[in-house]
Amino acid sequence: NSRRRSPSRQKYAAADRAARVGAKEPSRQAETALKEAHQELQSWVKELEQRNQEIMLLRSLSDCLLGCYSLQDAYQTLSQLLPSIFPHSSGGIYLRHKNALNPALTWGSPVSPDLDHGWCIPLKAQGIKLGRFYLTPPVTATRQELVRTVAKTIALGLANIKLRERLQNLSIRDPLTGLYNRRYLEDTLDKEIHRAQRRQNTVGIILLDVDHFKQFNDTFGHEAGDQVLQNLSHFVQTNIRRSDIACRYGGEELLLILPEANVDNSQKRAEQIRQGIKQVKIEHQGQTIGTITLSLGVACFPKHGETRDAVIRAADAALYRAKAQGRDLVVCAE
């Protein structure tokens, strides 16, 4: 016969078991709390590492844009860096041009600036609306501030580049005609002559002057004279090679630099310009005020001079002879 436990002994055994279970409970709670703290710490570390990486990428983006001297350089830099900043996204930069948004660059899958399928942020800097920065798929809330910062950095970088380009353009362009100015002419002709020397090549020069230009000013006023120069400049720019360089030499004289052109090529080009300008009707204040003719002097490096000044003097002497022989004429240097 088994002995039955007394009620007091049963109570003691139950209390003992409860005590042992109770002793384990704080240990389990502490272990759970420790695991949660460890996970939270890991999450913080991961977030901190991500933030540090983003800061480094943003700094790299800003530094690279500061080092760009043209929009094309900037587009190439951005096409390399943006996929690193947003590795799981596709996107693009769309810039304003004549009331339209044109893609400057894209990366990833083909995208279009559709607000329904991505995230679009205006690119604004220095009070100018440049365009939009587009990203798809839409980023999480934790990454939205990064996207805004990237967009601001891009906008500021592009605005600074455009400003530098405008200032550079103003320093080398003639404000009336839009042609390169004399300072740019001299620097460029020196470079072309040095290049031709290295390659044992030639450089053609055409110096042209508007015949009876003073009569336009005296008859119709200086504004009409300005219109003549503008029409002439536009005609010349649209009737030369992309490699040719049109400059305003002074007054009503223009000078064309023709890289790798010999005497025959330069004479033919001058003759085409002489004949073509006669078809251009000059209009001023809504009325046609006539057509113009040109006298042109042609010279070539190294045949007519081995320095910038020598070649220009040779072309100028040829132009003088064209004037003396009745104008509306092409004369080559001797």
Backbone hydrogen bonds, N-H to C=O, Kabsch-Sander energy under -0.5 kcal/mol:
donor,donor_aa,acceptor,acceptor_aa,energy
10,Q,6,S,-2.3
11,K,7,P,-2.1
12,Y,8,S,-1.9
13,A,9,R,-2.4
14,A,10,Q,-2.3
15,A,11,K,-2.3
16,D,12,Y,-2.1
17,R,13,A,-2.3
18,A,14,A,-2.3
19,A,15,A,-2.0
20,R,16,D,-2.1
21,V,17,R,-2.5
22,G,18,A,-2.7
23,A,19,A,-2.0
24,K,20,R,-1.3
25,E,21,V,-1.4
27,S,23,A,-0.6
28,R,24,K,-2.0
29,Q,25,E,-2.3
30,A,26,P,-2.5
31,E,27,S,-2.1
32,T,28,R,-2.5
33,A,29,Q,-2.6
34,L,30,A,-2.4
35,K,31,E,-2.2
36,E,32,T,-2.5
37,A,33,A,-2.5
38,H,34,L,-2.4
39,Q,35,K,-2.6
40,E,36,E,-2.5
41,L,37,A,-2.5
42,Q,38,H,-2.6
43,S,39,Q,-2.3
44,W,40,E,-2.4
45,V,41,L,-2.8
46,K,42,Q,-2.6
47,E,43,S,-2.5
48,L,44,W,-2.9
49,E,45,V,-2.7
50,Q,46,K,-2.2
51,R,47,E,-2.6
52,N,48,L,-2.7
53,Q,49,E,-2.3
54,E,50,Q,-2.6
55,I,51,R,-2.6
56,M,52,N,-2.2
57,L,53,Q,-2.4
58,L,54,E,-2.8
59,R,55,I,-2.5
60,S,56,M,-2.4
61,L,57,L,-2.6
62,S,58,L,-2.7
63,D,59,R,-2.7
64,C,60,S,-2.6
65,L,61,L,-2.1
66,L,62,S,-2.0
67,G,63,D,-1.3
68,C,65,L,-1.2
74,A,70,S,-1.9
75,Y,71,L,-2.7
76,Q,72,Q,-2.1
77,T,73,D,-2.2
78,L,74,A,-2.8
79,S,75,Y,-2.3
80,Q,76,Q,-0.9
80,Q,77,T,-0.7
81,L,77,T,-2.0
82,L,78,L,-2.6
84,S,81,L,-0.9
85,I,81,L,-1.7
86,F,82,L,-2.6
89,S,86,F,-1.5
90,S,136,T,-3.4
91,G,107,W,-1.9
92,G,134,Y,-2.0
93,I,105,L,-2.7
94,Y,132,R,-2.7
95,L,102,N,-2.5
96,R,130,L,-3.1
97,H,100,A,-2.6
100,A,97,H,-0.6
102,N,95,L,-2.7
102,N,100,A,-0.6
104,A,93,I,-3.2
105,L,93,I,-1.3
107,W,91,G,-2.4
114,D,112,S,-3.2
115,L,113,P,-0.7
117,H,114,D,-1.6
119,W,135,L,-3.4
121,I,133,F,-2.7
123,L,131,G,-3.0
124,K,122,P,-0.8
125,A,128,I,-2.0
128,I,125,A,-2.1
130,L,123,L,-2.8
130,L,128,I,-0.8
131,G,123,L,-1.3
132,R,94,Y,-2.9
133,F,121,I,-3.1
134,Y,92,G,-2.9
134,Y,132,R,-0.5
135,L,119,W,-2.3
136,T,90,S,-2.8
143,R,140,T,-1.2
144,Q,140,T,-0.7
144,Q,141,A,-0.7
145,E,141,A,-0.5
147,V,143,R,-2.0
148,R,144,Q,-2.3
149,T,145,E,-2.3
150,V,146,L,-2.7
151,A,147,V,-2.5
152,K,148,R,-2.3
153,T,149,T,-2.4
154,I,150,V,-2.6
155,A,151,A,-2.6
156,L,152,K,-2.5
157,G,153,T,-2.3
158,L,154,I,-2.8
159,A,155,A,-2.4
160,N,156,L,-2.2
161,I,157,G,-1.9
162,K,158,L,-2.5
163,L,159,A,-2.1
164,R,160,N,-2.4
165,E,161,I,-2.6
166,R,162,K,-2.3
167,L,163,L,-2.5
168,Q,164,R,-2.7
169,N,165,E,-2.6
170,L,166,R,-2.5
171,S,167,L,-1.6
172,I,168,Q,-0.8
172,I,169,N,-0.7
173,R,169,N,-1.2
174,D,179,L,-3.8
178,G,174,D,-2.3
180,Y,246,A,-1.8
181,N,172,I,-2.6
185,L,181,N,-2.3
186,E,182,R,-2.6
187,D,183,R,-2.0
188,T,184,Y,-2.9
189,L,185,L,-2.9
190,D,186,E,-1.9
191,K,187,D,-1.9
192,E,188,T,-2.7
193,I,189,L,-2.3
194,H,190,D,-2.3
195,R,191,K,-2.4
196,A,192,E,-2.4
197,Q,193,I,-2.3
198,R,194,H,-2.0
199,R,195,R,-2.0
200,Q,196,A,-0.7
200,Q,197,Q,-0.6
201,N,196,A,-2.9
203,V,301,F,-1.6
204,G,258,L,-2.7
205,I,299,A,-2.9
206,I,256,L,-2.1
207,L,297,G,-2.9
208,L,206,I,-0.6
208,L,254,L,-2.8
209,D,295,S,-2.3
210,V,252,E,-0.9
211,D,293,T,-2.5
213,F,210,V,-1.0
215,Q,212,H,-0.8
216,F,212,H,-0.8
216,F,213,F,-0.7
217,N,213,F,-1.5
218,D,214,K,-2.8
219,T,215,Q,-2.7
220,F,216,F,-2.5
221,G,216,F,-0.6
221,G,217,N,-1.4
225,G,221,G,-1.5
226,D,222,H,-2.4
227,Q,223,E,-1.9
228,V,224,A,-2.1
229,L,225,G,-1.9
230,Q,226,D,-2.3
231,N,227,Q,-2.7
232,L,228,V,-2.6
233,S,229,L,-2.4
234,H,230,Q,-2.3
235,F,231,N,-2.4
236,V,232,L,-2.6
237,Q,233,S,-2.5
238,T,234,H,-1.7
239,N,236,V,-1.4
240,I,237,Q,-0.6
244,D,241,R,-0.8
245,I,257,I,-2.4
247,C,255,L,-2.4
248,R,180,Y,-2.7
249,Y,247,C,-0.7
249,Y,253,E,-1.7
250,G,253,E,-1.7
253,E,250,G,-2.6
254,L,208,L,-2.2
255,L,247,C,-2.5
256,L,206,I,-2.9
257,I,245,I,-2.6
258,L,204,G,-3.0
258,L,256,L,-0.5
260,E,202,T,-1.6
261,A,258,L,-1.6
266,S,262,N,-2.4
267,Q,263,V,-2.5
268,K,264,D,-2.4
269,R,265,N,-2.3
270,A,266,S,-2.4
271,E,267,Q,-2.4
272,Q,268,K,-2.2
273,I,269,R,-2.0
274,R,270,A,-2.5
275,Q,271,E,-2.3
276,G,272,Q,-2.6
277,I,273,I,-2.2
278,K,275,Q,-0.7
279,Q,276,G,-1.6
280,V,277,I,-1.4
281,K,279,Q,-0.6
282,I,290,G,-2.8
283,E,281,K,-0.6
284,H,287,Q,-3.1
287,Q,284,H,-1.4
289,I,282,I,-3.2
290,G,282,I,-0.7
292,I,277,I,-0.5
295,S,209,D,-2.2
296,L,329,L,-2.8
297,G,207,L,-3.1
298,V,331,V,-2.4
299,A,205,I,-2.2
301,F,203,V,-2.9
304,H,300,C,-3.3
305,G,302,P,-0.5
311,V,307,T,-2.2
312,I,308,R,-2.2
313,R,309,D,-2.5
314,A,310,A,-1.9
315,A,311,V,-2.2
316,D,312,I,-2.6
317,A,313,R,-2.4
318,A,314,A,-1.9
319,L,315,A,-2.2
320,Y,316,D,-2.2
321,R,317,A,-1.8
322,A,318,A,-1.9
323,K,319,L,-2.1
324,A,320,Y,-2.3
325,Q,321,R,-1.9
326,G,323,K,-1.5
327,R,322,A,-2.2
331,V,296,L,-2.6
333,A,298,V,-3.1
